[in-house]
Amino acid sequence: MYIESPRYTERFGSVRMNYVQMVVALDSGTKSELPPHGAMGVMKIDEETIKHFEDKMAIVIPIKDEKLKLFEGVISGIPHDCLVITVSNSQIEKIDRFRMEGDALNQICRFTSREALIVHQKDPAIAESLAEAGYNDLLGEDGLVRDGKCAAMVIGLLMAKAAGKEYVGFVDADNYFPGAILEYVRNYAAGFSMAKSDYSMVRILWHYKPKLSAGLYFKKWGRVSEITNKYLNDLISSKIGFETEVVKTGNAGEHAISMKLAEILPYAAGYAVEPQELVSIFENFGGILPTRERKVMEQGVDIFQIETRNPHLHEEKGDEHLKDMILSALSTIYHSPLCDKELKQAVLSELVRQSIIKEGEEPLPLHITAAPKKMDTKKFVAAIQEDFDKYRALQ
């Protein structure tokens, strides 16, 4: 793979957030060479390096009643050496879609001799293991794991830890292009290969997000992304004293985290989960608020934003869905202790302008799930590993 070298890095305390790097070519061959360290502005990430990180990575697919053909396509695009972890909250009554997902995953794994896990979000055994480990933040009033993508992501990363993986990536189940999934994961591996710290994150910026109207229009930015990115940048700018536009991936559903960083981050409910990750990193390691994570402050946190060659086409879910995403994203910023009075007012004005809240209202605080390190991880892993085989796609 050929990828642009990091051209500029915004430093916020111990956080190193790199400006967007574009994939120049998806494959770099075995014969071509470049000067070391991307001296020409382009880096070569060789196949051996990409495979090294893929072997250490689990890819989590949160899914809820998606089309099976899309799900199958997503699975087919994940590199073979990655562990696939499907966390489903699909219906099991009337039509058992969870069983259908398991059958589809089983068939692909049987044909391709690959490893995968599948777990239902409402599995009582998962809830019991979490309760035993003292991680009740993820549990609802019924004693089972909460609904929502956040809970699915946390279950996925805990399963990845139980499987001994060092990195965990996330991809959505409603992507129409299996080739895009393949590129996302290769980009994750490329990002981790550039990291100087054990605490790193790779976030994907879609090259284009096509829209179907009179014809096929390759749109660059969505309304939600523009708004989220603007206010995340304003949050950084208000603290460093210089205006920045470094954040381009505030709502990046496709992203990956080193396990060491994933364990120490809290996670927000609903559509706020991806922007909250950045806000939490800024809060904990931006040097403004106190932190107990001295080791992280010493190493720093590396954040890479990589722009794909493949476009991204997924299911459209309507204007109300977009408004919910905007509200969730801006709520994470509004309720952050880093957010000053001036920025709070700007956020409120934006929400009123988008007809999401009324004048005089405030966004409600979101449920925040504590960082997994707060739980007895060893106890959870031991409990899960006892019955680990029942989650394997190939029985």
C-alpha positions as CSV (number, residue, x, y, z in Angstrom):
1,M,0.0,0.0,0.0
2,Y,1.1,3.5,-0.7
3,I,-0.2,6.1,1.7
4,E,0.6,9.8,2.3
5,S,3.1,10.5,5.1
6,P,1.6,12.4,8.0
7,R,1.9,16.0,6.7
8,Y,1.0,17.8,9.9
9,T,0.1,16.7,13.5
10,E,-2.0,18.8,15.9
11,R,-0.7,18.3,19.4
12,F,-3.1,18.7,22.2
13,G,-1.4,17.8,25.5
14,S,-0.2,14.2,25.0
15,V,-2.6,13.7,22.0
16,R,-1.1,13.6,18.6
17,M,-3.9,13.9,16.0
18,N,-2.7,13.6,12.5
19,Y,-4.3,15.4,9.6
20,V,-6.0,13.2,7.0
21,Q,-3.7,10.9,5.0
22,M,-4.9,9.7,1.6
23,V,-4.4,6.2,0.3
24,V,-2.4,6.7,-2.9
25,A,-2.5,3.1,-4.1
26,L,-4.1,0.0,-2.6
27,D,-1.1,-2.2,-3.5
28,S,2.6,-1.4,-3.5
29,G,3.9,-4.6,-5.0
30,T,7.1,-6.3,-3.9
31,K,9.7,-4.7,-6.1
32,S,9.2,-1.0,-5.8
33,E,11.1,0.9,-3.2
34,L,10.8,4.3,-1.5
35,P,13.3,6.3,0.5
36,P,12.9,5.5,4.2
37,H,10.3,7.2,6.4
38,G,8.4,8.6,3.5
39,A,11.0,11.1,2.5
40,M,9.1,11.9,-0.7
41,G,5.8,12.5,1.1
42,V,4.5,9.0,0.4
43,M,5.0,5.9,2.6
44,K,5.1,2.3,1.5
45,I,3.4,-0.1,3.9
46,D,4.4,-3.5,2.7
47,E,2.2,-6.6,2.7
48,E,4.1,-8.4,5.4
49,T,3.5,-5.4,7.8
50,I,-0.2,-5.3,7.0
51,K,-0.6,-9.0,7.6
52,H,1.4,-8.8,10.8
53,F,-1.2,-6.4,12.3
54,E,-4.2,-8.2,10.7
55,D,-3.2,-11.3,12.6
56,K,-3.3,-9.4,15.9
57,M,-6.7,-7.8,15.1
58,A,-10.3,-8.6,15.8
59,I,-13.0,-7.0,13.6
60,V,-16.3,-6.4,15.4
61,I,-19.6,-6.2,13.4
62,P,-22.5,-4.9,15.5
63,I,-25.7,-5.9,13.7
64,K,-29.5,-5.6,14.2
65,D,-31.9,-7.1,11.7
66,E,-29.8,-6.0,8.7
67,K,-30.2,-7.7,5.2
68,L,-28.4,-11.0,5.2
69,K,-26.9,-10.3,1.8
70,L,-25.2,-7.2,3.1
71,F,-24.0,-9.1,6.2
72,E,-22.5,-11.8,4.0
73,G,-20.8,-9.2,1.8
74,V,-19.2,-7.5,4.9
75,I,-17.9,-10.8,6.2
76,S,-16.4,-11.7,2.8
77,G,-14.5,-8.4,2.8
78,I,-12.7,-8.9,6.1
79,P,-9.1,-10.1,5.7
80,H,-8.7,-13.8,6.4
81,D,-6.3,-13.5,9.3
82,C,-8.5,-11.2,11.4
83,L,-10.8,-12.7,14.0
84,V,-14.4,-11.9,13.1
85,I,-16.7,-11.1,16.1
86,T,-20.4,-10.5,15.3
87,V,-22.4,-9.0,18.1
88,S,-26.1,-9.2,17.2
89,N,-29.2,-7.6,18.7
90,S,-31.4,-9.1,16.0
91,Q,-34.8,-10.5,16.8
92,I,-35.0,-14.2,18.0
93,E,-38.8,-14.4,18.3
94,K,-41.2,-15.0,15.4
95,I,-38.4,-15.0,12.7
96,D,-35.1,-16.0,14.4
97,R,-32.8,-13.6,12.5
98,F,-30.0,-14.3,14.9
99,R,-30.0,-18.0,13.9
100,M,-30.0,-16.9,10.2
101,E,-27.0,-14.7,10.8
102,G,-25.3,-17.6,12.6
103,D,-26.0,-19.9,9.7
104,A,-24.7,-17.5,7.2
105,L,-21.5,-16.9,9.2
106,N,-21.1,-20.7,9.7
107,Q,-21.3,-21.3,6.0
108,I,-18.7,-18.7,5.1
109,C,-16.3,-19.9,7.7
110,R,-16.8,-23.5,6.6
111,F,-16.1,-22.7,3.0
112,T,-13.0,-20.5,3.8
113,S,-11.6,-22.2,6.9
114,R,-11.6,-19.0,8.9
115,E,-12.2,-18.2,12.6
116,A,-15.2,-16.2,13.8
117,L,-17.4,-15.7,16.9
118,I,-21.0,-14.7,17.1
119,V,-22.9,-13.7,20.3
120,H,-26.3,-12.2,20.9
121,Q,-26.3,-9.0,22.8
122,K,-29.0,-10.3,25.2
123,D,-27.3,-13.5,26.0
124,P,-27.8,-14.1,29.8
125,A,-24.4,-15.7,30.1
126,I,-22.7,-12.5,28.9
127,A,-24.8,-10.4,31.4
128,E,-23.9,-12.8,34.2
129,S,-20.2,-12.6,33.4
130,L,-20.3,-8.8,33.3
131,A,-22.1,-8.8,36.7
132,E,-19.6,-11.1,38.2
133,A,-16.8,-8.8,37.0
134,G,-18.5,-5.8,38.6
135,Y,-19.3,-4.1,35.2
136,N,-23.0,-3.2,35.8
137,D,-22.7,0.0,33.6
138,L,-23.5,-2.2,30.6
139,L,-26.6,-3.8,32.1
140,G,-30.1,-2.5,32.0
141,E,-32.9,-2.8,34.6
142,D,-33.8,-6.3,33.3
143,G,-30.3,-7.5,34.2
144,L,-29.4,-8.0,30.5
145,V,-27.0,-6.0,28.4
146,R,-28.4,-2.7,27.2
147,D,-29.6,-2.1,23.7
148,G,-27.5,0.0,21.3
149,K,-24.3,0.0,19.3
150,C,-22.2,1.2,22.3
151,A,-23.0,-2.0,24.2
152,A,-22.4,-4.1,21.2
153,M,-19.0,-2.5,20.7
154,V,-17.9,-3.0,24.3
155,I,-19.0,-6.7,24.2
156,G,-17.0,-7.1,21.0
157,L,-13.8,-5.6,22.4
158,L,-14.2,-7.7,25.6
159,M,-14.6,-10.8,23.4
160,A,-11.5,-9.7,21.5
161,K,-9.5,-9.4,24.7
162,A,-10.7,-12.9,25.8
163,A,-9.4,-14.2,22.4
164,G,-6.0,-12.5,23.1
165,K,-6.2,-9.9,20.4
166,E,-4.1,-6.6,20.6
167,Y,-6.3,-4.5,18.3
168,V,-10.0,-4.2,17.7
169,G,-11.6,-2.7,14.7
170,F,-15.3,-1.9,14.0
171,V,-17.2,-2.0,10.7
172,D,-21.0,-1.5,10.1
173,A,-23.1,-4.4,8.8
174,D,-25.0,-2.3,6.2
175,N,-22.1,-1.7,3.8
176,Y,-22.9,-2.5,0.1
177,F,-19.2,-2.8,-1.0
178,P,-17.2,-5.8,0.4
179,G,-14.1,-4.2,-1.3
180,A,-14.5,-1.1,0.9
181,I,-14.5,-3.4,4.1
182,L,-11.2,-5.0,2.9
183,E,-9.7,-1.5,2.5
184,Y,-10.9,-0.3,5.9
185,V,-9.1,-3.1,7.7
186,R,-5.9,-2.8,5.6
187,N,-6.0,0.9,6.5
188,Y,-6.4,0.0,10.2
189,A,-3.2,-2.1,9.9
190,A,-1.4,0.7,8.1
191,G,-2.3,3.2,10.8
192,F,-1.2,0.9,13.6
193,S,2.1,0.3,11.8
194,M,2.8,4.1,11.9
195,A,2.0,4.5,15.6
196,K,4.7,5.5,18.0
197,S,2.6,4.6,21.1
198,D,0.9,1.5,22.4
199,Y,-2.2,3.8,22.7
200,S,-3.4,4.4,19.2
201,M,-6.6,4.8,17.1
202,V,-7.3,4.8,13.3
203,R,-10.4,6.5,12.0
204,I,-11.6,6.1,8.4
205,L,-12.7,9.1,6.2
206,W,-14.7,7.9,3.3
207,H,-13.4,9.1,-0.1
208,Y,-17.0,9.7,-1.2
209,K,-20.4,8.8,0.0
210,P,-22.6,8.2,-3.1
211,K,-26.2,9.4,-3.2
212,L,-28.9,8.2,-5.6
213,S,-31.1,10.9,-7.0
214,A,-31.5,11.6,-10.7
215,G,-28.2,9.8,-11.1
216,L,-25.3,8.7,-9.0
217,Y,-23.8,11.7,-7.2
218,F,-20.5,11.2,-5.3
219,K,-21.0,13.5,-2.3
220,K,-17.9,14.3,-0.3
221,W,-19.4,15.4,3.1
222,G,-22.6,14.6,4.9
223,R,-24.5,17.2,7.0
224,V,-23.8,15.3,10.3
225,S,-20.1,15.0,9.6
226,E,-19.7,18.7,8.8
227,I,-21.5,19.7,12.1
228,T,-19.8,17.2,14.3
229,N,-16.3,17.9,12.9
230,K,-16.8,21.7,13.3
231,Y,-17.6,21.6,17.0
232,L,-15.0,19.0,17.8
233,N,-12.4,21.3,16.2
234,D,-13.9,24.3,18.1
235,L,-13.4,22.3,21.3
236,I,-9.7,21.8,20.6
237,S,-9.3,25.4,19.3
238,S,-10.7,26.9,22.5
239,K,-8.0,25.1,24.5
240,I,-4.9,25.5,22.4
241,G,-5.6,29.1,21.4
242,F,-5.2,28.5,17.7
243,E,-8.0,27.7,15.2
244,T,-7.8,24.1,13.8
245,E,-9.6,22.0,11.3
246,V,-7.8,18.7,12.1
247,V,-10.8,16.6,13.0
248,K,-12.4,15.2,9.9
249,T,-13.7,11.9,11.3
250,G,-16.0,12.8,14.3
251,N,-18.6,10.3,13.3
252,A,-16.3,7.6,12.0
253,G,-18.2,4.3,12.6
254,E,-15.4,2.5,10.8
255,H,-12.5,2.9,13.2
256,A,-10.0,0.7,15.2
257,I,-8.3,1.0,18.6
258,S,-5.4,-0.7,20.2
259,M,-6.6,-2.8,23.1
260,K,-4.5,-0.8,25.6
261,L,-6.4,2.4,24.6
262,A,-9.8,0.7,24.2
263,E,-9.7,-0.6,27.8
264,I,-9.2,2.9,29.3
265,L,-11.9,4.8,27.3
266,P,-15.5,5.3,28.5
267,Y,-18.2,4.8,25.9
268,A,-21.3,6.9,25.2
269,A,-24.7,5.4,24.4
270,G,-26.4,5.7,21.0
271,Y,-24.9,7.6,18.1
272,A,-22.5,9.5,20.4
273,V,-20.1,6.6,20.8
274,E,-17.7,7.6,18.1
275,P,-17.5,11.4,18.9
276,Q,-17.3,10.6,22.6
277,E,-14.2,8.5,22.0
278,L,-12.4,11.7,20.8
279,V,-13.9,13.9,23.5
280,S,-12.7,11.4,26.2
281,I,-9.2,11.3,24.7
282,F,-9.1,15.1,24.8
283,E,-10.4,15.2,28.4
284,N,-8.1,12.5,29.7
285,F,-4.9,13.2,27.8
286,G,-5.2,16.8,26.6
287,G,-3.2,18.1,29.6
288,I,-6.1,20.4,30.7
289,L,-7.9,18.1,33.2
290,P,-6.1,15.8,35.7
291,T,-5.5,12.2,34.8
292,R,-4.2,9.1,36.6
293,E,-2.9,7.5,33.4
294,R,0.7,8.6,33.7
295,K,1.9,5.9,31.4
296,V,-0.4,7.1,28.6
297,M,0.7,10.7,29.1
298,E,4.3,9.6,28.8
299,Q,3.8,7.6,25.6
300,G,1.1,9.9,24.2
301,V,-2.0,8.9,22.1
302,D,-1.6,8.6,18.3
303,I,-4.8,9.2,16.2
304,F,-4.6,8.6,12.5
305,Q,-7.3,9.7,10.0
306,I,-7.0,7.8,6.7
307,E,-9.0,8.6,3.6
308,T,-10.0,5.6,1.5
309,R,-10.0,5.0,-2.2
310,N,-13.3,3.1,-2.1
311,P,-16.5,5.1,-1.8
312,H,-18.9,4.2,1.0
313,L,-22.5,3.2,0.3
314,H,-24.8,2.1,3.1
315,E,-28.5,2.0,4.0
316,E,-30.2,5.5,4.3
317,K,-32.3,5.8,7.4
318,G,-34.0,9.2,7.0
319,D,-33.8,12.7,8.4
320,E,-34.9,11.8,11.9
321,H,-31.9,9.4,12.1
322,L,-29.6,12.3,11.1
323,K,-31.1,14.6,13.7
324,D,-30.5,12.0,16.4
325,M,-26.9,11.7,15.3
326,I,-26.4,15.4,15.5
327,L,-28.0,15.7,18.9
328,S,-25.9,12.8,20.3
329,A,-22.7,14.1,18.9
330,L,-23.2,17.7,20.1
331,S,-24.4,16.5,23.5
332,T,-21.0,14.9,24.1
333,I,-19.3,18.2,23.5
334,Y,-21.9,20.3,25.4
335,H,-21.5,18.2,28.6
336,S,-17.7,17.9,28.4
337,P,-15.9,19.7,31.2
338,L,-13.7,21.1,28.4
339,C,-16.6,23.0,26.9
340,D,-16.6,26.6,27.9
341,K,-19.6,29.0,28.1
342,E,-19.1,30.4,24.6
343,L,-18.9,27.0,22.9
344,K,-21.9,25.8,24.9
345,Q,-23.9,28.7,23.5
346,A,-22.7,28.0,20.0
347,V,-23.8,24.3,20.3
348,L,-27.2,25.3,21.6
349,S,-27.6,27.8,18.7
350,E,-26.7,25.0,16.2
351,L,-29.3,22.6,17.7
352,V,-32.0,25.2,17.5
353,R,-31.0,26.1,14.0
354,Q,-31.3,22.5,13.0
355,S,-34.8,22.3,14.6
356,I,-33.6,19.6,17.0
357,I,-34.3,21.5,20.2
358,K,-36.3,24.6,21.0
359,E,-35.1,27.9,22.3
360,G,-34.3,27.6,26.0
361,E,-33.8,23.8,26.0
362,E,-30.6,21.9,26.6
363,P,-29.5,18.5,25.3
364,L,-29.8,15.8,27.9
365,P,-26.6,14.2,29.1
366,L,-26.0,10.7,27.6
367,H,-25.5,7.5,29.4
368,I,-21.8,6.9,29.7
369,T,-20.5,3.4,30.2
370,A,-17.3,3.3,32.4
371,A,-14.0,2.3,30.9
372,P,-13.6,-1.5,30.7
373,K,-10.6,-1.2,33.0
374,K,-13.0,-0.4,35.8
375,M,-14.2,-4.0,35.8
376,D,-12.4,-7.2,36.9
377,T,-11.3,-8.0,33.3
378,K,-9.6,-11.2,34.3
379,K,-12.7,-12.5,36.0
380,F,-14.8,-11.7,32.9
381,V,-12.3,-13.3,30.5
382,A,-12.1,-16.4,32.7
383,A,-15.9,-16.7,32.8
384,I,-16.3,-16.3,29.1
385,Q,-13.4,-18.6,28.2
386,E,-15.1,-21.4,30.0
387,D,-17.9,-21.5,27.4
388,F,-15.9,-19.8,24.6
389,D,-16.6,-22.7,22.2
390,K,-20.3,-22.0,22.1
391,Y,-19.7,-18.6,20.5
392,R,-17.6,-20.1,17.7
393,A,-19.3,-19.9,14.3
394,L,-18.0,-23.3,13.4
395,Q,-19.4,-25.9,15.8
